[in-house]
Structure formats: structure tokens, C-alpha cells
Amino acid sequence: MKRLYISALSSTLIFFIGFFDLEGVHAASSQLYRQSVKPVMEKQPEKETVEGELLVEFKSSNTQKQEAAVDKHDMEIEEKANLHVALVTYDADKQKLASAVKQLEKEPAVAHVQPNYHYTVDAYPNDPYYGSLWGLSNTGQRIAGKIGQAGMDINLSGAWALLQGRSMQETVVAVLDTGIDIGHPDLAGGIWSNSKELNGRAGIDDDGNGYTDDVNGWDFYHNNSRVYNAIDKDDHGTHVAGTIAASINNSVGITGIAPNVKILPVKFIGPDGGSTFAAIQAIQYAEKMGAKIVNCSWSGETATSDPALERTIQSSKMLFVAAAGNEGKNNDMSPSYPASYTSPNILSVAAIDNQGRLASFSNYGRNSVDVAAPGESILSTVPRGFNSSYDDYAFYNGTSMATPHVSGIAALMMGAYPQGSKEDIIQAIKMTGKPLTAGGNKIATGKTVDADAALDAYLPVDIISVKDINVTSEYIEGDVWRKANVSLTIGQAGQTMATPTDENGHFKIKIGKLQAGTNLTLRAASAHKQSEAKTIRVQTASSSQDTVSEKAELKNGFYDLKTKTYLSLQEFKRLDGIGKKQHLTNGSEYLLLDQVIYASKNIITMNDRDLMNSAIPIADFQAEHGVNLADYIAMP
């Protein structure tokens, strides 16, 4: 039976583990070694707060109770995030932050109080070992005695900034590997669970998938539901999982790449490796349970291509990210499987060091290895108690460690735009990236992966809505699917102007008053993509209409996620003076002036500009807030 082995550094099963001090490595690469000295971690900056502001979560949605709780302390509700959470202001010259928090914490109506923290795009997560994750953020810090090349990382901060405020779909990544310590405090929140088995009966195959009690995955090596076995150590799979999906901002350990991921542990490798049959079973199980991406940090010691495994991968709809191997050889001449399969759903990954050079141990291949990723001196999770002197984290080397960096990026992309295909993801990752500082001529793209650039190349830049304009309009405005640059061409004369959108994709361009019938052509573009042209005709004043509910395709009764069309405040009946406007603004969470509303026969629903949706029966809403909605909006 063919044996498959994990692709961390070695020509056998051993993978390269390091516990480093500032002077460098303390053992030869032929040994499995440990060092009790912890790595020096960069000091993390304290969180800054917005002066005079608190975030307060109230137990009740009743506005009067909320206001009463803050008024007695000379504070004020400035703005509402939803029915229960408010931005509360206080006089910072008269009250200290700690005192203000303490006062509100004593209020019976208050569930939680905290400062309004200030964040910037390049702020560190609060995970204490983040400063040693050079693969995510390479500032030139010294790792294992080697000073890094600043910027030779996966550009994760740029990717997170691009996705800021965007709803992310959960993505299941199957880690086909050794087992995973699913109880590790940095992993527990990101582990997949089978709800039918979790809530089912012990000893019964509740979901009928052929695997009894597979609550968190399956062990095909031992053929049971225990996805972690301390006797087997299972540190390799645990390390891989941490790079992809360790919890973010939990003040513990490290930072994972993709917060939208659930890791599906599928163990098929034990202390003496794994078999083709077990690998095929594992792949089929992962697909059955909903995995979209498979991380393959392993390779086979075989002179042939293992056609049974190859056919299983080729027939799968999942994306496979595979380690190139660690023998320092040319895979074009001496293939390493599964990375060397030519299936279009495989990305093969080499490893680089923190200076951007192809790692000395990494396999390569101008035709068979697609991209590179950080794979030397990678800090990640290991099982609890595996190394008690180092708090359950360790530095490992290998293409095994490079591969989950790419899996994590692919998961971010899939979560941000699930309508895209795995082929689109592969193409975007391969067409972008940063040139290696050395050894780039040995792999197909010559580049190491760049999460920000890959997302930019993958995400659509479609113009999804534009307000109608008429001869009295001086601006044209609308929304792009994401942040982009918008160009406008006016009429046949070809006068062109351009503007960037805001962070949410909204744009507004001054055009002056134009004649009826003038055509305006809009295009949106990012660094790697351009939308199709969208043409808008200037209407006469009488024929122009705002984009309102009658024209919108309102999904779920209030909002079209595709067109971003919503009911504006113009849809409300006109208010009789400031009094009613103030009543609406302060007396109803739904009717704040920066929010929009839609009433159906039975429910009233609200959507703010961050797509935070809420719904409540009309009768309950009116009774709670003492307002007759018919006085203010056209009821159906």
C-alpha cells in the first residue's frame, strides 16, 4: 500500500521544528529539537480610545429606559448601532474614562460598557505573538537570528482593509493531515461542527453519512471520531490549522488569516504516515460535509503518480492547495504528488524565508510549482502540553507551513465573494503576488502570494446602482460593489472625470446641469479589474424618478443586496415641523435620519448602511415606542 507523508522539512516523516532565541537555531536539521527559551515578541501597542465616548449595550430596547440610565450621569446617547447598542458621550474634561465606565456598569438597565476604541488599518491584532508572524506582517523583524525583508509577507493587513465592513460567508476548509487539537484555546472557536451529531444520540449515525458521532470530523487512520490523539502527537495538523484559522483579537497566542473559516479536521496520517485509500476516503468525506478548500500539507513517496488519488482529486469540486515538498528538488524532473498533478483545481506551493528567497529545502519547478508562500520559521499552534515551556506554540519549517498561508487567502476570497469559482480564485492568486528576491526563476509565477492583490483581482467591481438624474441635477451618484475608482464620460464630446469611491463603494461626481438626453457613461475599476460600461441618460425634470421602492427588487421585503437599493427618507410622509422630526429621530431606533425603513403588512424592517438588518411586528413596534407609523410613512 502506498504511504503518504506530511510535507514539513525532511526526507522522511520528521518535520523541522524550532524553538528559537535571538541568536538563531540550536540544532541541526536532521534532528527533532526543542529549546526552552521563548522567542522575543514585539511589544503590542495599547488600544487608543475615542475621547469622551463609550459603547453601551442595554438590556432593553426601550428608549426611555436607556436615556434615563445615562441622563442621570450627565451623559447622552449620541447614536444607535441597533436596538440595544448605543454610542454614549460624556464630558471628558469633567469625568475620567474609568469613572464613566464604572458609573454605567452599576445601572440595572445596562448589560455592558466599554470604551469606544480607535483602530487604524495597520493596527496590530491584540494576539501577543502577532509580532513574530512575519508571514502575515514582515516589518524586517529578526526571526531565528535572521533579519527579514520588510514587505515580504502575504500583505494580510491590506486584504483585511479591503474587506473591512463587508459581510463574510463562512467557508469550510478541510485540513487533511494528522489530527488537530480542537480544544486548543486559539483553535476551539474555529472548528467545524456537525449539528446533527452534536445534538444527536451517542453511538448513532444521526445524519446518516456513514460515520457515527462525527461531531467535529473523522479520523481515517484509526477509523473513529476522535480527531485528536495525544499519543500520535498530532502537532503537524494542529500547526497547519493555526495558520489558517487561529482566533483573532482574543488576546491569546497568534492570529489566523481567515476569520470566516471553520476548520474541518480530517485525519488520515498517523505516526507512520497514511495510505492512498485513507486519503481518498478523507477527500470524499470532506466534500460530503461541505468543505470548499482542502489543505494538503503532505506528499507521497512513490515513483508513480498514484492514479486513484489523482482521479479522486480531479473529480472533486473542491479547491486543493498542495505542498510542493521539502527535498530541495525539481518537481518538473521528479514529481511530488499531489502537488504535481495537472488537475486545474490544484495550487502547488513552494516555501520562502523571511527575506523573500526560495527556502533551501523547498521543492520547485518552472512548470509544476505555481506560487510560493512563507514557510520558514513559521509560528503556529501545537497541541496543549506538547511543549509546556512554550505555551503550546512552536516555530516549524516546511512547505507544509507555506501551504496553509495560501489556503487561508483562498478562504478569505471565497468568503468575500462566494459567487466566484475556484478557477477564478486560482487565477487571481497566480496572476498577482510579489517577485521573490531569489529563486523566483524556479517556480511558474516567480512570485509569493499577496492576499490584498489577489482579492483585488478576484472581487467584482460592478456598478450596482446609479440614481436617476434630470436637468436640475448637479451630481450623479451611485454604488459600486466595493471600493474602486469611477470614471465618467459626458456625451459624445468625451469630457471625462474620475473619482474614488468611499470605503463602502459609494461615489458622487459633480456634473453641473446638463441638457435632457445627454448620455453619461460610467465605469468602475480597481488595479486589476474594470467593470462594464453603464450608461445613464439625463431626463427632463418631470420624467425623472428617484430609485425608490416601486422600482426596487426588494428581497425579504426591504433591501436588495445586489443593487443596494433602499427606501430613502423621501419616502416618508412630510413631517409637520421640527417637533415630529425630533420625535422620529429620538423616539424610534428605526427612524434615525441615517437609516431607512420599509413596512409590510405584518412587520417593519430597517437597514442601515452597514446592512445590519432588524425586523419587528408593526403592532409591537408602535406599542413599545408610542408612535403611530401611519402618521409618518405610507403604510401598505
C-alpha positions as CSV (number, residue, x, y, z in Angstrom):
1,M,0.0,0.0,0.0
2,K,1.4,3.4,-0.9
3,R,2.3,5.6,2.0
4,L,1.8,9.4,2.1
5,Y,3.8,11.7,4.4
6,I,3.5,15.1,5.7
7,S,5.5,17.8,3.8
8,A,7.3,19.5,6.5
9,L,11.1,19.6,6.3
10,S,12.7,16.2,5.9
11,S,13.0,13.3,3.5
12,T,11.2,11.1,6.0
13,L,8.3,11.7,8.4
14,I,10.2,14.1,10.6
15,F,9.3,17.8,10.2
16,F,11.6,20.6,11.1
17,I,10.6,22.1,14.5
18,G,12.4,25.1,16.0
19,F,12.2,26.9,19.3
20,F,14.5,29.9,18.7
21,D,16.2,32.5,20.7
22,L,17.7,35.7,19.3
23,E,21.0,34.0,18.3
24,G,19.5,31.5,16.0
25,V,18.9,27.8,15.6
26,H,20.2,25.4,18.2
27,A,20.1,22.1,16.5
28,A,20.9,20.5,13.1
29,S,18.2,20.0,10.6
30,S,18.5,16.2,10.9
31,Q,17.1,16.3,14.4
32,L,13.8,16.9,16.1
33,Y,14.7,19.5,18.7
34,R,13.4,21.9,21.3
35,Q,14.7,25.0,23.1
36,S,13.1,26.3,26.2
37,V,13.8,30.0,25.5
38,K,10.8,31.8,24.2
39,P,11.1,34.0,21.1
40,V,11.2,37.7,21.7
41,M,7.8,39.1,20.9
42,E,7.3,42.7,19.8
43,K,5.5,44.7,22.4
44,Q,2.0,45.3,21.3
45,P,0.6,48.9,21.4
46,E,-2.1,49.8,23.9
47,K,-5.5,50.4,22.3
48,E,-6.3,54.1,21.9
49,T,-9.9,55.2,22.7
50,V,-12.1,58.0,21.3
51,E,-12.1,60.6,24.0
52,G,-15.5,61.2,25.7
53,E,-17.2,58.2,24.0
54,L,-18.5,54.8,25.3
55,L,-20.1,51.9,23.7
56,V,-23.1,50.8,25.8
57,E,-25.2,47.7,25.4
58,F,-28.6,47.9,27.1
59,K,-30.7,45.0,28.4
60,S,-33.9,46.5,27.0
61,S,-34.6,48.2,23.6
62,N,-36.9,50.7,25.4
63,T,-35.5,54.1,24.5
64,Q,-36.9,55.9,27.6
65,K,-35.1,53.4,29.9
66,Q,-31.9,53.8,28.0
67,E,-32.0,57.5,28.2
68,A,-32.9,57.5,31.8
69,A,-29.8,55.3,32.6
70,V,-27.4,57.8,31.0
71,D,-29.0,61.1,31.7
72,K,-28.5,60.9,35.5
73,H,-24.8,60.7,34.9
74,D,-24.7,63.8,32.6
75,M,-24.2,61.6,29.6
76,E,-26.1,61.5,26.3
77,I,-27.0,58.8,23.7
78,E,-25.3,60.2,20.6
79,E,-26.1,57.5,18.0
80,K,-27.6,53.9,17.9
81,A,-25.9,51.0,16.2
82,N,-29.0,48.8,16.7
83,L,-31.9,48.5,19.2
84,H,-29.6,47.7,22.1
85,V,-26.2,49.2,21.4
86,A,-25.6,52.9,21.6
87,L,-22.7,55.4,21.3
88,V,-22.8,57.4,24.5
89,T,-20.9,60.6,25.0
90,Y,-19.7,62.3,28.2
91,D,-17.6,65.3,29.1
92,A,-14.1,64.0,29.2
93,D,-12.9,67.3,30.9
94,K,-15.1,66.5,33.9
95,Q,-15.0,62.7,34.0
96,K,-12.3,60.2,33.6
97,L,-12.9,57.2,31.4
98,A,-12.7,54.6,34.2
99,S,-15.2,56.6,36.3
100,A,-17.6,56.9,33.5
101,V,-17.5,53.2,32.8
102,K,-17.9,52.3,36.4
103,Q,-21.0,54.6,36.8
104,L,-22.8,53.0,33.9
105,E,-21.8,49.4,34.9
106,K,-23.9,50.0,38.1
107,E,-27.0,50.8,36.1
108,P,-29.6,48.0,36.1
109,A,-30.6,48.8,32.5
110,V,-27.0,48.3,31.3
111,A,-25.6,45.0,30.1
112,H,-22.1,46.0,29.1
113,V,-20.0,49.1,28.9
114,Q,-16.6,49.6,27.1
115,P,-14.6,52.5,25.7
116,N,-15.0,53.3,22.0
117,Y,-11.6,52.0,20.8
118,H,-9.8,53.7,18.0
119,Y,-8.5,51.4,15.3
120,T,-6.4,52.1,12.2
121,V,-6.0,49.8,9.2
122,D,-2.4,48.8,10.1
123,A,-3.1,48.3,13.8
124,Y,-1.8,45.0,15.3
125,P,-4.4,42.4,16.5
126,N,-4.1,42.0,20.2
127,D,-2.8,38.5,19.9
128,P,0.5,38.6,21.8
129,Y,2.6,36.6,19.4
130,Y,1.5,38.6,16.3
131,G,4.9,40.3,16.1
132,S,6.6,37.0,15.3
133,L,4.2,36.1,12.5
134,W,6.4,37.5,9.7
135,G,4.4,35.7,7.1
136,L,1.4,37.9,7.9
137,S,3.4,41.1,8.6
138,N,7.0,41.4,7.8
139,T,8.5,44.6,9.2
140,G,12.0,43.4,8.9
141,Q,11.9,41.9,12.4
142,R,14.5,39.3,13.4
143,I,13.2,35.7,13.4
144,A,15.5,32.8,14.3
145,G,18.5,35.1,14.1
146,K,17.7,36.3,10.6
147,I,16.6,39.8,9.8
148,G,13.7,39.9,7.5
149,Q,13.0,41.8,4.3
150,A,10.2,44.3,5.1
151,G,7.1,43.7,3.0
152,M,7.9,40.1,2.0
153,D,4.7,38.8,3.5
154,I,1.2,37.9,2.3
155,N,0.0,41.5,2.8
156,L,-2.8,40.5,5.1
157,S,-3.4,43.9,6.5
158,G,-4.2,45.2,3.0
159,A,-6.6,42.3,2.5
160,W,-8.4,42.9,5.8
161,A,-8.7,46.6,5.0
162,L,-10.2,45.8,1.6
163,L,-12.8,43.6,3.3
164,Q,-13.5,46.0,6.2
165,G,-17.2,46.2,6.9
166,R,-18.1,43.5,4.4
167,S,-20.2,40.5,5.3
168,M,-18.2,37.3,5.0
169,Q,-19.7,33.9,4.3
170,E,-18.4,31.0,6.4
171,T,-16.0,28.8,4.5
172,V,-15.2,25.3,5.5
173,V,-11.5,24.3,5.0
174,A,-10.7,20.6,5.3
175,V,-7.3,20.0,6.8
176,L,-6.3,16.5,5.5
177,D,-3.4,15.8,7.8
178,T,-2.6,14.4,11.2
179,G,-5.2,15.2,13.8
180,I,-5.9,18.6,15.3
181,D,-6.1,19.6,18.9
182,I,-9.6,21.0,18.7
183,G,-9.5,22.1,22.3
184,H,-6.6,24.4,21.9
185,P,-7.7,27.9,23.1
186,D,-6.6,29.5,19.8
187,L,-8.5,27.0,17.7
188,A,-11.6,26.0,19.6
189,G,-13.8,28.8,18.1
190,G,-12.8,27.9,14.5
191,I,-13.5,24.2,14.4
192,W,-16.3,22.9,12.2
193,S,-19.2,21.0,14.0
194,N,-21.8,18.6,12.7
195,S,-25.0,19.9,14.2
196,K,-27.0,16.7,13.7
197,E,-24.4,14.7,15.5
198,L,-23.7,17.4,18.1
199,N,-27.4,17.4,19.0
200,G,-28.0,13.7,18.3
201,R,-27.6,10.5,20.2
202,A,-24.3,8.9,21.2
203,G,-23.5,5.8,19.2
204,I,-26.0,6.6,16.5
205,D,-25.2,7.9,13.0
206,D,-27.7,10.7,13.3
207,D,-27.1,12.3,9.9
208,G,-26.8,9.0,8.0
209,N,-23.5,9.9,6.4
210,G,-21.9,6.5,7.4
211,Y,-19.8,7.9,10.2
212,T,-21.1,7.6,13.8
213,D,-20.7,10.6,16.1
214,D,-18.6,12.6,13.7
215,V,-19.2,15.8,15.7
216,N,-16.0,17.6,14.5
217,G,-14.7,15.4,11.7
218,W,-13.2,11.9,11.3
219,D,-10.0,10.0,11.9
220,F,-9.5,7.7,8.9
221,Y,-6.2,6.5,10.3
222,H,-7.8,4.9,13.4
223,N,-11.3,4.9,11.9
224,N,-13.1,6.7,14.7
225,S,-14.5,10.1,15.5
226,R,-11.6,11.3,17.7
227,V,-9.9,13.9,15.5
228,Y,-7.1,14.4,18.1
229,N,-5.0,11.7,19.6
230,A,-2.3,12.8,22.0
231,I,-0.4,9.5,21.7
232,D,0.0,10.3,18.0
233,K,1.1,13.8,18.9
234,D,-0.9,15.3,16.0
235,D,1.1,18.5,16.1
236,H,1.6,18.9,12.4
237,G,-2.2,19.2,11.6
238,T,-2.6,21.5,14.7
239,H,0.2,23.8,13.4
240,V,-1.4,24.0,9.9
241,A,-4.8,24.8,11.3
242,G,-3.5,27.7,13.4
243,T,-2.1,29.5,10.4
244,I,-5.4,29.3,8.6
245,A,-7.9,30.0,11.4
246,A,-6.4,30.8,14.8
247,S,-8.7,33.2,16.7
248,I,-8.2,36.9,16.1
249,N,-8.1,39.6,18.8
250,N,-8.7,37.1,21.6
251,S,-5.6,38.2,23.5
252,V,-4.2,34.7,23.1
253,G,-1.3,33.4,21.0
254,I,-1.3,34.0,17.3
255,T,-3.5,35.4,14.6
256,G,-5.1,33.3,11.8
257,I,-5.5,34.5,8.3
258,A,-9.2,33.9,7.7
259,P,-11.7,34.7,10.5
260,N,-14.6,33.4,8.3
261,V,-13.1,29.8,8.3
262,K,-14.3,26.7,10.0
263,I,-11.6,24.0,10.1
264,L,-12.8,20.5,9.3
265,P,-10.3,18.1,10.8
266,V,-9.9,15.0,8.6
267,K,-7.1,12.9,10.0
268,F,-5.6,10.3,7.7
269,I,-1.9,10.4,8.7
270,G,-0.6,8.7,11.8
271,P,2.9,8.3,13.2
272,D,3.9,6.1,10.3
273,G,2.2,8.1,7.6
274,G,-1.1,7.5,5.7
275,S,-2.4,5.5,2.8
276,T,-3.9,6.2,-0.6
277,F,-7.1,4.5,0.5
278,A,-7.4,6.7,3.6
279,A,-6.6,9.8,1.6
280,I,-9.4,9.0,-0.9
281,Q,-11.8,8.4,2.0
282,A,-10.8,11.6,3.6
283,I,-11.4,13.6,0.4
284,Q,-14.8,12.1,-0.2
285,Y,-15.8,12.7,3.4
286,A,-14.7,16.4,3.3
287,E,-16.7,17.1,0.2
288,K,-19.7,15.4,1.6
289,M,-19.6,17.5,4.7
290,G,-19.4,20.8,2.8
291,A,-15.7,21.6,2.6
292,K,-14.8,24.0,-0.2
293,I,-11.0,24.1,0.2
294,V,-8.6,21.2,1.1
295,N,-5.2,21.9,2.6
296,C,-2.8,19.2,1.6
297,S,0.5,19.7,3.5
298,W,1.8,16.2,2.6
299,S,3.2,14.3,-0.3
300,G,3.8,10.7,-1.3
301,E,6.9,8.6,-1.6
302,T,6.1,7.0,-4.9
303,A,7.6,6.6,-8.3
304,T,4.2,6.7,-10.0
305,S,1.5,9.3,-9.9
306,D,-1.0,7.3,-7.8
307,P,-3.8,7.4,-10.4
308,A,-6.6,6.5,-7.9
309,L,-5.7,9.6,-5.8
310,E,-5.4,11.7,-8.9
311,R,-8.8,10.7,-10.2
312,T,-10.4,11.5,-6.9
313,I,-8.9,15.0,-6.8
314,Q,-9.8,15.6,-10.5
315,S,-13.4,14.6,-10.0
316,S,-13.8,16.8,-6.9
317,K,-15.4,20.3,-6.9
318,M,-13.1,21.4,-4.1
319,L,-10.0,23.6,-4.4
320,F,-6.8,21.7,-3.4
321,V,-3.8,23.6,-2.0
322,A,-0.8,21.2,-2.0
323,A,2.7,21.4,-0.6
324,A,5.5,21.1,-3.2
325,G,7.7,19.1,-0.9
326,N,10.9,19.6,1.1
327,E,13.6,17.7,-0.7
328,G,15.1,20.8,-2.5
329,K,14.4,19.1,-5.8
330,N,12.9,20.0,-9.2
331,N,9.4,18.6,-9.3
332,D,9.4,19.0,-13.1
333,M,12.0,16.3,-13.2
334,S,11.0,14.2,-10.2
335,P,7.3,14.9,-9.4
336,S,5.9,15.1,-5.9
337,Y,2.2,14.2,-5.5
338,P,-0.4,15.5,-5.2
339,A,1.3,18.9,-5.8
340,S,2.5,17.7,-9.3
341,Y,-0.9,16.6,-10.6
342,T,-2.0,18.7,-13.5
343,S,-5.6,19.0,-12.3
344,P,-7.0,22.5,-12.7
345,N,-8.3,22.5,-9.2
346,I,-4.8,22.3,-7.6
347,L,-2.5,25.1,-6.5
348,S,1.0,23.9,-5.7
349,V,3.0,25.9,-3.2
350,A,6.8,26.3,-2.5
351,A,8.3,28.0,0.6
352,I,10.2,31.2,1.1
353,D,12.2,32.6,4.0
354,N,11.6,35.9,5.7
355,Q,13.9,37.6,3.2
356,G,11.8,36.6,0.2
357,R,14.2,33.9,-1.0
358,L,13.2,30.4,-2.1
359,A,13.8,28.3,1.0
360,S,16.8,26.0,0.7
361,F,14.7,22.9,1.5
362,S,11.8,23.8,-0.8
363,N,11.0,21.8,-3.9
364,Y,10.4,23.9,-7.1
365,G,9.5,23.6,-10.7
366,R,9.0,26.1,-13.5
367,N,6.1,24.0,-14.8
368,S,4.8,22.2,-11.8
369,V,5.0,24.6,-8.8
370,D,2.6,27.6,-9.0
371,V,3.4,30.0,-6.3
372,A,5.4,30.5,-3.1
373,A,4.4,31.5,0.4
374,P,6.1,32.0,3.8
375,G,7.4,28.6,5.0
376,E,10.5,29.1,7.1
377,S,10.3,29.9,10.9
378,I,6.5,29.9,11.0
379,L,5.0,30.2,14.4
380,S,1.7,28.5,15.0
381,T,-0.3,26.3,17.4
382,V,0.7,22.9,18.7
383,P,-1.3,20.6,21.0
384,R,-1.7,21.6,24.6
385,G,1.2,20.2,26.6
386,F,3.2,19.3,23.5
387,N,5.8,21.9,24.6
388,S,4.9,23.1,28.1
389,S,7.8,25.5,28.2
390,Y,6.4,27.4,25.2
391,D,2.7,27.9,25.8
392,D,1.5,25.5,23.1
393,Y,3.0,27.3,20.1
394,A,6.1,26.5,18.1
395,F,8.1,27.5,15.0
396,Y,8.1,25.0,12.2
397,N,9.7,25.0,8.7
398,G,8.4,23.4,5.6
399,T,6.3,23.7,2.5
400,S,3.7,22.3,4.9
401,M,3.8,25.7,6.6
402,A,3.6,27.6,3.4
403,T,0.5,25.8,2.1
404,P,-1.9,27.0,4.8
405,H,-1.0,30.6,4.1
406,V,-2.4,30.1,0.6
407,S,-5.4,28.1,1.9
408,G,-6.2,31.0,4.2
409,I,-6.1,33.5,1.4
410,A,-8.3,31.4,-0.8
411,A,-10.8,31.1,2.1
412,L,-10.9,34.9,2.5
413,M,-11.6,35.3,-1.2
414,M,-14.3,32.6,-1.2
415,G,-15.9,34.1,1.9
416,A,-15.9,37.6,0.5
417,Y,-17.5,36.6,-2.9
418,P,-18.9,33.1,-2.8
419,Q,-20.4,33.5,-6.3
420,G,-16.9,33.3,-7.8
421,S,-15.4,30.0,-8.9
422,K,-12.4,28.1,-7.6
423,E,-10.8,28.7,-11.1
424,D,-11.3,32.4,-10.5
425,I,-9.6,32.2,-7.2
426,I,-6.6,30.2,-8.6
427,Q,-6.2,32.6,-11.5
428,A,-6.3,35.7,-9.2
429,I,-3.7,34.2,-6.8
430,K,-1.4,33.2,-9.7
431,M,-1.7,36.5,-11.6
432,T,-0.8,38.6,-8.6
433,G,1.9,38.4,-6.0
434,K,5.3,39.8,-5.2
435,P,8.5,38.7,-7.0
436,L,10.8,36.5,-5.0
437,T,14.1,38.2,-4.1
438,A,15.9,35.0,-5.1
439,G,14.9,31.7,-6.7
440,G,11.8,33.2,-8.5
441,N,13.0,31.7,-11.8
442,K,12.4,28.3,-10.3
443,I,8.7,28.5,-10.0
444,A,6.0,29.1,-12.6
445,T,4.8,32.6,-11.5
446,G,8.1,33.7,-9.9
447,K,6.0,35.2,-7.1
448,T,5.0,34.8,-3.5
449,V,1.3,35.2,-2.7
450,D,-0.2,38.7,-2.0
451,A,-3.6,38.5,-0.3
452,D,-4.6,42.1,-1.0
453,A,-3.7,41.9,-4.7
454,A,-5.4,38.5,-5.1
455,L,-8.6,39.9,-3.6
456,D,-8.4,43.0,-5.7
457,A,-8.1,40.8,-8.8
458,Y,-10.9,38.5,-7.7
459,L,-13.7,40.7,-6.3
460,P,-16.1,42.2,-8.9
461,V,-16.2,46.0,-9.5
462,D,-19.7,46.1,-10.9
463,I,-21.6,49.4,-10.7
464,I,-24.7,48.1,-8.9
465,S,-26.9,51.2,-8.7
466,V,-27.0,54.8,-10.0
467,K,-29.5,57.4,-9.1
468,D,-31.6,58.8,-12.0
469,I,-30.7,62.3,-12.9
470,N,-32.6,65.1,-14.6
471,V,-31.9,68.6,-16.0
472,T,-31.9,70.0,-12.5
473,S,-29.3,67.6,-11.1
474,E,-25.8,68.8,-10.4
475,Y,-24.4,65.5,-9.2
476,I,-24.5,61.9,-10.2
477,E,-24.1,59.3,-7.5
478,G,-24.4,55.6,-7.0
479,D,-22.7,52.5,-5.6
480,V,-20.0,50.1,-6.8
481,W,-19.8,46.5,-5.4
482,R,-16.7,47.6,-3.5
483,K,-14.2,50.4,-3.1
484,A,-12.9,51.4,-6.6
485,N,-12.2,54.3,-8.9
486,V,-15.1,55.5,-11.0
487,S,-14.7,57.4,-14.3
488,L,-17.5,59.4,-16.0
489,T,-17.6,60.4,-19.7
490,I,-20.2,63.0,-20.6
491,G,-21.8,62.8,-24.1
492,Q,-20.1,62.4,-27.4
493,A,-17.7,65.2,-26.7
494,G,-16.0,62.8,-24.4
495,Q,-15.3,65.1,-21.4
496,T,-14.1,62.7,-18.7
497,M,-13.8,63.0,-15.0
498,A,-12.9,60.5,-12.3
499,T,-13.3,60.0,-8.5
500,P,-12.6,57.3,-6.0
501,T,-15.5,55.8,-4.1
502,D,-15.6,55.8,-0.3
503,E,-14.8,52.7,1.7
504,N,-18.3,51.3,1.1
505,G,-18.2,51.8,-2.7
506,H,-20.4,54.9,-2.8
507,F,-19.5,57.7,-5.3
508,K,-20.7,61.2,-6.0
509,I,-19.5,63.3,-9.0
510,K,-20.3,66.9,-9.7
511,I,-21.6,67.2,-13.3
512,G,-23.4,70.6,-13.4
513,K,-26.7,70.9,-15.1
514,L,-26.9,69.1,-18.4
515,Q,-29.4,69.1,-21.2
516,A,-32.1,66.4,-21.4
517,G,-31.0,63.4,-23.5
518,T,-27.3,63.7,-22.7
519,N,-25.7,60.3,-22.1
520,L,-23.3,59.7,-19.2
521,T,-21.1,56.7,-19.3
522,L,-19.8,55.3,-16.1
523,R,-17.0,52.7,-15.5
524,A,-15.5,51.4,-12.3
525,A,-12.0,49.9,-12.0
526,S,-9.6,48.5,-9.5
527,A,-5.9,47.8,-10.0
528,H,-6.7,44.5,-11.8
529,K,-10.3,44.8,-13.0
530,Q,-12.7,47.0,-14.8
531,S,-16.5,46.9,-14.9
532,E,-18.7,47.0,-18.0
533,A,-19.8,50.5,-19.1
534,K,-23.1,51.7,-17.6
535,T,-24.9,54.5,-19.5
536,I,-27.4,56.9,-17.8
537,R,-29.5,59.4,-19.8
538,V,-30.3,62.8,-18.4
539,Q,-34.1,63.1,-18.0
540,T,-36.5,66.0,-18.1
541,A,-37.5,67.2,-14.7
542,S,-41.0,65.7,-15.0
543,S,-39.9,62.3,-16.2
544,S,-37.1,61.7,-13.8
545,Q,-37.8,59.4,-10.8
546,D,-35.7,58.6,-7.8
547,T,-34.7,55.0,-7.3
548,V,-37.5,54.1,-4.8
549,S,-39.4,51.0,-3.6
550,E,-41.6,50.8,-6.7
551,K,-38.6,50.3,-8.9
552,A,-36.5,48.2,-6.5
553,E,-36.4,44.4,-6.4
554,L,-36.9,44.3,-2.6
555,K,-35.7,40.9,-1.3
556,N,-37.1,39.9,2.1
557,G,-39.3,42.9,1.9
558,F,-36.8,45.7,2.4
559,Y,-33.4,45.5,0.7
560,D,-31.8,44.2,-2.5
561,L,-28.3,43.1,-1.6
562,K,-27.3,43.1,-5.3
563,T,-28.4,46.6,-6.3
564,K,-28.1,48.2,-2.8
565,T,-31.4,49.9,-3.4
566,Y,-33.2,51.1,-0.3
567,L,-36.0,53.4,0.7
568,S,-34.7,56.9,1.4
569,L,-36.2,59.4,3.9
570,Q,-38.0,61.0,0.9
571,E,-40.3,58.0,1.1
572,F,-41.7,59.2,4.5
573,K,-44.7,61.5,4.6
574,R,-43.6,65.0,5.1
575,L,-43.1,66.0,8.8
576,D,-45.0,68.8,10.4
577,G,-42.1,70.8,11.7
578,I,-39.1,70.1,13.9
579,G,-41.1,68.6,16.6
580,K,-42.1,65.5,14.7
581,K,-38.7,65.1,13.2
582,Q,-37.1,65.1,16.6
583,H,-39.7,62.6,17.8
584,L,-38.9,60.3,15.0
585,T,-35.1,60.7,15.4
586,N,-35.0,60.2,19.2
587,G,-38.1,58.1,19.8
588,S,-37.6,55.3,17.3
589,E,-34.4,53.4,16.7
590,Y,-35.7,52.5,13.2
591,L,-36.2,56.1,12.1
592,L,-32.9,57.7,12.7
593,L,-32.1,60.1,9.8
594,D,-29.2,58.0,8.6
595,Q,-31.3,54.8,8.3
596,V,-34.0,53.6,6.0
597,I,-37.3,51.8,6.6
598,Y,-39.8,49.6,4.9
599,A,-43.2,48.5,6.2
600,S,-45.1,45.4,5.1
601,K,-48.4,44.3,6.3
602,N,-47.1,42.5,9.3
603,I,-43.5,43.6,10.0
604,I,-41.4,46.7,9.9
605,T,-37.8,46.3,8.8
606,M,-34.8,48.5,9.0
607,N,-31.5,48.6,7.2
608,D,-28.6,50.9,7.9
609,R,-25.7,51.5,5.7
610,D,-23.7,48.6,7.2
611,L,-26.5,46.1,6.3
612,M,-27.5,45.5,9.9
613,N,-31.0,44.1,9.5
614,S,-33.8,44.1,12.0
615,A,-37.5,43.2,12.0
616,I,-40.4,43.6,14.4
617,P,-44.2,43.3,14.2
618,I,-45.7,46.6,13.5
619,A,-48.1,46.4,16.5
620,D,-45.2,45.7,18.9
621,F,-43.1,48.5,17.5
622,Q,-45.9,51.0,17.8
623,A,-46.8,49.9,21.3
624,E,-43.2,50.0,22.6
625,H,-42.4,53.4,21.2
626,G,-45.8,55.1,21.4
627,V,-45.8,56.1,17.8
628,N,-48.4,55.6,15.0
629,L,-46.4,54.8,11.9
630,A,-49.2,55.8,9.6
631,D,-48.6,59.4,10.7
632,Y,-45.1,59.3,9.1
633,I,-44.9,56.7,6.3
634,A,-47.3,55.3,3.7
635,M,-48.5,52.0,5.1
636,P,-49.3,49.1,2.7
